[in-house]
Amino acid sequence: MVYDAFVVPQIESLFAALAHPELIAEISELNVDPESGPLRFDHVVRLPHSTPLARFHLATQDDLVCLIWSADEPGGYSCQVARSAATRSYAYELASRSGSIGLRVALIPDTVADDPELRALGVLESNVLVLDKSTTSGKVTVQRPDGGEFILTIP
């Protein structure tokens, strides 16, 4: 068996927004479906975005990084381990209790946020990529500055 060594990145090194005190939010600001269970996050920041259909927050939960979304109705959240967030992301179809919000979004780390191939897929602001409706399903692979790859999977 061969084991590849890996470095667990600090979440703050992947998402600089976590270090901006002006973006800090309280859990009480989150509008998440109560059926998701009790909210327990260590650190929450607002991710300002130009889309009028949803509001976004970034949170940490132990070694997880979470993207939280809400609209006029309660939304939801998705979390992944930090070392995965450095190398891959999944686009999620946002939904509320009354159905789809009509957006697919993905959390993009700072290391690849300037990549033109990702920016061509939609609107990328504050680590949140809102995909154009015309974006097709598949995988997009871009190079990270450290020589590794970042893979975005689009449903």
GUSEFI-526904 format. One record per residue: residue in three letters; x, y, z of N, C-alpha, C, O, CB in turn. Coordinates in steps of 0.001 Angstrom, whole numbers, m for minus. Glycine has a CB too. Layout:
N
  aa   neast  nnorth     nup  caeast canorth    caup   ceast  cnorth     cup   oeast  onorth     oup  cbeast cbnorth    cbup
 ALA       X       Y       Z       X       Y       Z       X       Y       Z       X       Y       Z       X       Y       Z
...
***
This chain:
155
  aa   neast  nnorth     nup  caeast canorth    caup   ceast  cnorth     cup   oeast  onorth     oup  cbeast cbnorth    cbup
 MET     842   m1180       0       0       0       0     885    1242       0    1960    1267     599    m957      m1    1218
 VAL     405    2252    m681    1137    3516    m737     249    4600    m146    m910    4755    m530    1561    3872   m2204
 TYR     805    5331     778      67    6438    1381     690    7742     913    1894    7949    1060      72    6343    2939
 ASP    m129    8619     350     352    9939     m44     241   10865    1155    m804   10951    1800    m450   10500   m1262
 ALA    1324   11545    1437    1301   12518    2526     466   13719    2091     430   14062     909    2748   12957    2922
 PHE    m193   14344    3032    m929   15560    2715    m813   16519    3881    m577   16121    5022   m2412   15253    2398
 VAL    m983   17783    3567    m954   18822    4578   m2380   19300    4769   m3057   19643    3800      m1   19997    4178
 VAL   m2839   19325    6010   m4168   19855    6286   m4037   21375    6352   m3385   21898    7256   m4770   19261    7625
 PRO   m4645   22085    5412   m4494   23538    5406   m5300   24186    6525   m6314   23650    6971   m4921   24109    4060
 GLN   m4836   25333    6962   m5621   26120    7901   m6786   26718    7125   m6593   27254    6033   m4754   27237    8594
 ILE   m7989   26632    7677   m9162   27129    6968   m9000   28613    6643   m9434   29070    5585  m10436   26898    7801
 GLU   m8375   29365    7554   m8184   30800    7334   m7264   31077    6148   m7358   32134    5525   m7617   31451    8587
 SER   m6369   30124    5831   m5486   30325    4676   m6228   30052    3373   m5810   30523    2315   m4247   29418    4777
 LEU   m7316   29304    3434   m8125   29046    2241   m9156   30141    2011   m9499   30445     868   m8823   27700    2359
 PHE   m9652   30734    3095  m10731   31717    3016  m10385   32910    3898  m10689   32921    5091  m12091   31091    3443
 ALA   m9749   33912    3304   m9297   35081    4063  m10462   35837    4694  m10265   36558    5671   m8507   36018    3160
 ALA  m11672   35685    4153  m12836   36389    4703  m13027   36068    6185  m13588   36881    6920  m14104   36017    3917
 LEU  m12573   34905    6633  m12735   34528    8036  m11948   35433    8975  m12255   35513   10164  m12306   33093    8237
 ALA  m10935   36116    8445  m10094   36981    9281  m10532   38446    9239   m9876   39299    9837   m8645   36873    8839
 HIS  m11625   38750    8547  m12087   40136    8437  m13142   40424    9502  m14268   39936    9408  m12658   40413    7025
 PRO  m12779   41223   10524  m13729   41464   11618  m15015   42152   11167  m16059   41965   11792  m13072   42298   12685
 GLU  m14960   42937   10103  m16172   43634    9647  m17195   42677    9027  m18347   43057    8819  m15800   44713    8633
 LEU  m16784   41442    8730  m17692   40459    8144  m18274   39484    9167  m19128   38666    8824  m16973   39688    7076
 ILE  m17819   39564   10425  m18275   38625   11446  m19789   38721   11628  m20353   39813   11694  m17559   38893   12782
 ALA  m20430   37566   11708  m21879   37497   11874  m22210   36645   13099  m21407   35828   13547  m22555   36916   10600
 GLU  m23386   36856   13613  m23899   36045   14720  m24730   34900   14147  m25325   35034   13078  m24751   36912   15708
 ILE  m24768   33790   14850  m25578   32658   14404  m27043   33068   14281  m27773   32526   13450  m25435   31471   15377
 SER  m27474   34020   15101  m28870   34472   15044  m29220   35129   13708  m30398   35243   13369  m29144   35448   16175
 GLU  m28204   35566   12942  m28442   36162   11628  m28784   35123   10567  m29342   35461    9523  m27228   36947   11192
 LEU  m28451   33858   10831  m28633   32820    9831  m30099   32433    9719  m30787   32254   10724  m27787   31597   10171
 ASN  m30559   32307    8502  m31945   31931    8235  m31925   30539    7604  m32073   30386    6392  m32663   32983    7296
 VAL  m31739   29529    8457  m31604   28151    7989  m32824   27356    8435  m33347   27571    9528  m30293   27500    8525
 ASP  m33269   26452    7599  m34439   25625    7879  m34274   24942    9235  m33296   24222    9438  m34651   24573    6759
 PRO  m35204   25148   10165  m35069   24544   11503  m35025   23022   11476  m34535   22399   12418  m36212   24987   12382
 GLU  m35534   22418   10402  m35483   20957   10308  m34059   20453   10069  m33809   19250   10146  m36400   20470    9187
 SER  m33117   21371    9777  m31719   20987    9603  m31067   20604   10928  m29970   20047   10954  m30943   22121    8953
 GLY  m31756   20910   12028  m31200   20616   13345  m30584   21851   13960  m30555   22906   13327  m30165   19507   13254
 PRO  m30087   21743   15187  m29508   22910   15858  m28228   23357   15153  m27422   22533   14722  m29218   22592   17339
 LEU  m28058   24663   15045  m26863   25206   14401  m25746   25341   15420  m25932   25922   16489  m27161   26571   13742
 ARG  m24588   24800   15080  m23415   24914   15941  m22218   25211   15048  m21652   24314   14423  m23188   23606   16790
 PHE  m21848   26475   15001  m20689   26887   14213  m19712   27601   15128  m20115   28266   16083  m21106   27800   13023
 ASP  m18412   27460   14830  m17383   28102   15641  m17185   29556   15246  m16945   30410   16099  m16070   27350   15518
 HIS  m17284   29833   13966  m16983   31163   13444  m17860   31377   12220  m17927   30510   11349  m15455   31321   13091
 VAL  m18532   32516   12142  m19422   32802   11013  m19113   34187   10468  m18992   35150   11225  m20916   32702   11436
 VAL  m18985   34279    9137  m18805   35583    8484  m19790   35703    7326  m20198   34710    6723  m17335   35762    7978
 ARG  m20160   36954    7034  m21007   37224    5867  m20154   37170    4613  m18997   37590    4622  m21716   38606    5990
 LEU  m20730   36649    3528  m20076   36662    2225  m20930   37523    1294  m21820   37005     620  m19888   35202    1654
 PRO  m20668   38828    1250  m21483   39700     402  m21427   39239   m1053  m20368   38871   m1561  m21009   41162     516
 HIS  m22581   39266   m1713  m22663   38817   m3101  m23718   39640   m3815  m24681   40100   m3202  m22993   37298   m3188
 SER  m23531   39822   m5102  m24436   40678   m5871  m25747   39996   m6265  m26668   40673   m6722  m23739   41153   m7107
 THR  m25853   38685   m6101  m27102   38029   m6484  m28217   38413   m5519  m28041   38317   m4305  m26925   36498   m6516
 PRO  m29364   38849   m6041  m30459   39244   m5151  m31283   38064   m4644  m32167   38251   m3807  m31365   40211   m5864
 LEU  m31014   36856   m5130  m31853   35706   m4802  m31458   34989   m3520  m32256   34229   m2972  m31821   34738   m5923
 ALA  m30245   35214   m3032  m29802   34487   m1837  m28758   35295   m1082  m28080   36154   m1645  m29233   33104   m2216
 ARG  m28649   34995     209  m27596   35555    1063  m26680   34408    1469  m27125   33274    1641  m28196   36287    2331
 PHE  m25392   34718    1621  m24418   33668    1903  m23602   34001    3140  m23303   35162    3420  m23493   33459     705
 HIS  m23248   32946    3874  m22334   33042    5012  m21324   31903    4890  m21610   30860    4302  m23108   32977    6388
 LEU  m20159   32120    5447  m19116   31105    5543  m18932   30821    7027  m18887   31746    7838  m17760   31576    4859
 ALA  m18828   29558    7383  m18678   29207    8793  m17682   28072    8946  m17415   27325    8005  m20032   28818    9408
 THR  m17143   27957   10145  m16298   26814   10483  m17002   26018   11579  m17733   26561   12407  m14863   27273   10944
 GLN  m16754   24727   11550  m17327   23802   12533  m16267   22730   12752  m16154   21788   11968  m18722   23175   12044
 ASP  m15490   22881   13824  m14327   22020   14055  m13390   22120   12848  m12903   23211   12550  m14766   20532   14300
 ASP  m13123   21007   12141  m12227   21070   10980  m13004   21161    9665  m12459   20894    8594  m11311   19844   10956
 LEU  m14283   21540    9756  m15116   21681    8565  m15246   23149    8172  m15169   24045    9012  m16505   21068    8803
 VAL  m15444   23370    6885  m15771   24699    6379  m17149   24574    5738  m17407   23625    4997  m14677   25238    5346
 CYS  m18035   25532    6021  m19432   25417    5609  m19881   26649    4832  m19567   27781    5201  m20330   25211    6828
 LEU  m20612   26415    3764  m21281   27470    3027  m22751   27419    3435  m23409   26384    3330  m21096   27306    1465
 ILE  m23249   28571    3905  m24629   28669    4379  m25366   29613    3446  m24846   30675    3101  m24700   29168    5870
 TRP  m26576   29239    3032  m27346   30111    2160  m28757   30268    2698  m29289   29395    3383  m27373   29564     728
 SER  m29342   31403    2366  m30734   31624    2711  m31317   32628    1728  m30595   33372    1064  m30881   32121    4179
 ALA  m32614   32629    1656  m33335   33575     820  m34370   34224    1736  m34144   34344    2940  m34005   32872    m449
 ASP  m35490   34637    1180  m36541   35158    2047  m37072   34061    2960  m37544   34325    4066  m37683   35756    1212
 GLU  m36985   32830    2478  m37357   31670    3288  m36080   31043    3846  m34989   31322    3349  m38177   30628    2449
 PRO  m36203   30199    4871  m35008   29522    5394  m34299   28703    4320  m34935   28082    3469  m35386   28617    6561
 GLY  m32990   28716    4378  m32169   27980    3420  m31519   26770    4060  m32146   26063    4849  m31105   28885    2829
 GLY  m30259   26531    3721  m29552   25368    4233  m28061   25606    4249  m27603   26740    4109  m29876   24140    3407
 TYR  m27309   24544    4417  m25859   24668    4423  m25224   23355    3993  m25843   22291    4020  m25352   25083    5814
 SER  m23960   23476    3594  m23183   22313    3194  m21776   22484    3749  m21197   23567    3662  m23165   22139    1637
 CYS  m21234   21425    4313  m19904   21482    4920  m18981   20433    4308  m19436   19386    3848  m19999   21282    6439
 GLN  m17683   20723    4305  m16689   19737    3909  m15415   19972    4701  m15197   21057    5240  m16414   19803    2388
 VAL  m14570   18942    4766  m13321   19077    5521  m12391   20033    4793  m12422   20131    3567  m12637   17698    5722
 ALA  m11570   20733    5552  m10710   21774    4987   m9787   21242    3897   m9586   21906    2880   m9884   22410    6082
 ARG   m9226   20056    4097   m8276   19586    3083   m8973   19269    1774   m8360   19373     712   m7530   18355    3580
 SER  m10245   18882    1825  m11006   18694     591  m11352   20031     m40  m11321   20164   m1264  m12281   17895     861
 ALA  m11683   21028     782  m12049   22342     254  m10906   22974    m528  m11141   23801   m1409  m12469   23265    1386
 ALA   m9675   22592    m215   m8515   23130    m929   m8383   22539   m2325   m7766   23144   m3202   m7243   22866    m139
 THR   m8957   21370   m2533   m8725   20661   m3798   m9976   20416   m4632   m9874   20104   m5819   m8082   19355   m3516
 ARG  m11155   20554   m4030  m12358   20314   m4823  m13568   21013   m4202  m13600   21329   m3012  m12623   18805   m4951
 SER  m14543   21235   m5052  m15796   21822   m4599  m16915   21224   m5422  m16698   20734   m6530  m15779   23376   m4715
 TYR  m18108   21269   m4873  m19286   20757   m5555  m20291   21886   m5672  m20501   22638   m4720  m19895   19536   m4803
 ALA  m20907   22006   m6824  m21954   23005   m6985  m23244   22428   m6422  m23595   21283   m6704  m22126   23418   m8483
 TYR  m23939   23216   m5633  m25177   22779   m5013  m26353   23559   m5570  m26264   24765   m5799  m25103   22936   m3497
 GLU  m27448   22862   m5782  m28710   23495   m6177  m29347   24011   m4897  m29681   23229   m4007  m29673   22489   m6949
 LEU  m29514   25318   m4803  m30080   25880   m3585  m31580   25659   m3553  m32268   25820   m4560  m29759   27373   m3475
 ALA  m32075   25288   m2387  m33498   25031   m2225  m33968   25579    m889  m33190   25728      53  m33800   23527   m2330
 SER  m35246   25873    m830  m35885   26278     413  m37091   25371     606  m37288   24426    m159  m36300   27799     390
 ARG  m37877   25643    1597  m39046   24787    1867  m40014   24758     695  m40690   23753     471  m39775   25268    3116
 SER  m40086   25858     m57  m41053   25910   m1161  m40456   25431   m2479  m41115   25511   m3515  m41576   27326   m1328
 GLY  m39220   24933   m2461  m38628   24388   m3681  m37310   25049   m4042  m36686   25726   m3225  m39589   24534   m4827
 SER  m36903   24835   m5284  m35615   25337   m5754  m35607   26856   m5816  m36600   27482   m6187  m35285   24757   m7126
 ILE  m34467   27444   m5444  m34287   28889   m5544  m33864   29265   m6963  m33925   30432   m7349  m33240   29383   m4516
 GLY  m33435   28264   m7734  m33019   28531   m9108  m31565   28905   m9243  m31167   29500  m10245  m33846   29611   m9679
 LEU  m30755   28561   m8239  m29322   28863   m8280  m28519   27601   m8009  m28905   26761   m7196  m28959   29962   m7256
 ARG  m27387   27484   m8708  m26371   26489   m8363  m25159   27269   m7908  m24702   28171   m8610  m26027   25528   m9577
 VAL  m24636   26938   m6751  m23495   27671   m6202  m22409   26712   m5751  m22667   25550   m5436  m23934   28558   m5033
 ALA  m21179   27230   m5727  m20036   26449   m5241  m19144   27356   m4423  m19008   28541   m4726  m19240   25806   m6417
 LEU  m18531   26799   m3380  m17582   27525   m2552  m16197   27395   m3182  m15717   26284   m3404  m17587   26991   m1084
 ILE  m15559   28524   m3468  m14261   28550   m4157  m13216   29144   m3220  m13406   30259   m2734  m14342   29371   m5488
 PRO  m12111   28433   m2949  m11077   28977   m2062  m10297   30110   m2732  m10272   30234   m3956  m10114   27867   m1632
 ASP   m9667   30925   m1902   m8898   32072   m2391   m7843   31676   m3418   m7570   32430   m4352   m8233   32778   m1231
 THR   m7249   30495   m3249   m6119   30100   m4098   m6472   30037   m5572   m5593   30209   m6417   m5594   28763   m3660
 VAL   m7741   29793   m5907   m8125   29704   m7326   m9221   30695   m7693   m9784   30613   m8785   m8589   28292   m7656
 ALA   m9533   31632   m6800  m10653   32548   m7029  m10432   33479   m8220  m11396   34040   m8742  m10896   33373   m5789
 ASP   m9201   33653   m8656   m8937   34523   m9810   m8835   33751  m11112   m8532   34341  m12150   m7663   35301   m9590
 ASP   m9080   32451  m11088   m8917   31664  m12301   m9965   32050  m13344  m11163   32010  m13062   m9010   30168  m11983
 PRO   m9518   32426  m14553  m10469   32868  m15578  m11446   31782  m16007  m12576   32087  m16389   m9722   33362  m16782
 GLU  m11033   30523  m15949  m11932   29441  m16352  m13111   29315  m15381  m14237   29049  m15804  m11162   28110  m16427
 LEU  m12855   29505  m14078  m13938   29471  m13105  m14824   30699  m13244  m16049   30596  m13185  m13380   29377  m11684
 ARG  m14207   31859  m13429  m14975   33108  m13563  m15875   33091  m14795  m16910   33756  m14816  m14027   34307  m13635
 ALA  m15491   32345  m15806  m16305   32261  m17028  m17591   31470  m16809  m18490   31511  m17648  m15499   31621  m18153
 LEU  m17690   30750  m15688  m18862   29911  m15428  m20034   30678  m14815  m21158   30177  m14797  m18478   28780  m14514
 GLY  m19782   31883  m14317  m20849   32647  m13667  m20284   33841  m12943  m19309   34444  m13392  m21630   31771  m12695
 VAL  m20890   34188  m11823  m20454   35331  m11022  m19743   34806   m9785  m20339   34108   m8965  m21661   36247  m10630
 LEU  m18455   35149   m9655  m17646   34703   m8530  m17294   35915   m7672  m16496   36765   m8068  m16359   33969   m9019
 GLU  m17897   35976   m6503  m17638   37047   m5538  m17571   36439   m4152  m18314   35510   m3833  m18733   38157   m5607
 SER  m16681   36967   m3333  m16599   36556   m1923  m16599   35045   m1750  m17282   34515    m873  m17754   37147   m1144
 ASN  m15828   34346   m2591  m15666   32889   m2519  m16896   32099   m2949  m16886   30871   m2864  m15307   32499   m1128
 VAL  m17948   32761   m3406  m19155   32064   m3848  m19293   32211   m5359  m19409   33324   m5872  m20418   32616   m3124
 LEU  m19281   31097   m6063  m19501   31075   m7498  m20971   30746   m7742  m21431   29650   m7421  m18558   30043   m8205
 VAL  m21706   31703   m8313  m23090   31473   m8718  m23044   31158  m10202  m22722   32018  m11023  m24026   32721   m8405
 LEU  m23368   29918  m10537  m23238   29463  m11916  m24330   30039  m12805  m25476   30191  m12385  m23274   27948  m11972
 ASP  m23955   30358  m14047  m24947   30750  m15043  m25891   29578  m15274  m25498   28417  m15163  m24269   31191  m16377
 LYS  m27132   29893  m15594  m28116   28832  m15864  m27693   27957  m17038  m28056   26782  m17099  m29493   29443  m16145
 SER  m26926   28524  m17974  m26510   27775  m19161  m25300   26870  m18927  m24925   26108  m19818  m26200   28733  m20272
 THR  m24679   26939  m17738  m23509   26108  m17445  m23907   24636  m17415  m24854   24249  m16730  m22865   26519  m16097
 THR  m23177   23835  m18159  m23512   22412  m18263  m22874   21603  m17129  m21937   22054  m16469  m23058   21858  m19622
 SER  m23404   20408  m16927  m22873   19503  m15903  m21494   19006  m16310  m21142   19000  m17490  m23827   18310  m15676
 GLY  m20730   18596  m15326  m19413   18032  m15596  m18410   18444  m14546  m18771   18885  m13455  m18926   18452  m16962
 LYS  m17146   18295  m14892  m16056   18668  m13982  m15175   19698  m14662  m14877   19605  m15852  m15218   17423  m13561
 VAL  m14767   20685  m13873  m13836   21706  m14352  m12590   21591  m13487  m12668   21656  m12260  m14463   23165  m14287
 THR  m11450   21422  m14126  m10183   21286  m13399   m9306   22483  m13704   m9068   22810  m14867   m9454   19965  m13776
 VAL   m8823   23140  m12652   m7910   24277  m12816   m6668   24028  m11967   m6705   23268  m11000   m8601   25628  m12414
 GLN   m5585   24669  m12336   m4328   24513  m11613   m4264   25453  m10418   m4595   26634  m10531   m3143   24764  m12543
 ARG   m3839   24928   m9274   m3595   25754   m8100   m2190   26326   m8197   m1345   25758   m8890   m3778   24939   m6785
 PRO   m1920   27434   m7521    m573   28021   m7558     525   27082   m7049    1684   27222   m7438    m554   29285   m6743
 ASP     168   26120   m6176    1173   25202   m5641    1452   24027   m6580    2217   23126   m6234     725   24679   m4291
 GLY     829   24032   m7779    1053   22972   m8747       9   21877   m8717     m54   21048   m9626    2382   22376   m8524
 GLY    m809   21867   m7683   m1870   20873   m7602   m3077   21289   m8434   m3049   22300   m9136   m2281   20655   m6150
 GLU   m4122   20502   m8341   m5334   20783   m9099   m6497   21075   m8155   m6546   20590   m7025   m5677   19604  m10024
 PHE   m7425   21879   m8653   m8689   22135   m7972   m9777   21685   m8939   m9794   22097  m10099   m8853   23666   m7557
 ILE  m10684   20838   m8458  m11739   20279   m9314  m13098   20745   m8820  m13449   20570   m7653  m11675   18728   m9340
 LEU  m13855   21343   m9733  m15223   21756   m9440  m16159   20775  m10152  m16095   20614  m11371  m15489   23248   m9896
 THR  m17019   20130   m9381  m18003   19201   m9945  m19345   19905  m10012  m19854   20411   m9011  m18104   17890   m9099
 ILE  m19915   19926  m11229  m21193   20623  m11457  m22254   19586  m11782  m22092   18829  m12738  m21076   21680  m12612
 PRO  m23340   19530  m11010  m24396   18546  m11247  m25229   18929  m12480  m26167   18217  m12838  m25305   18422  m10001
***
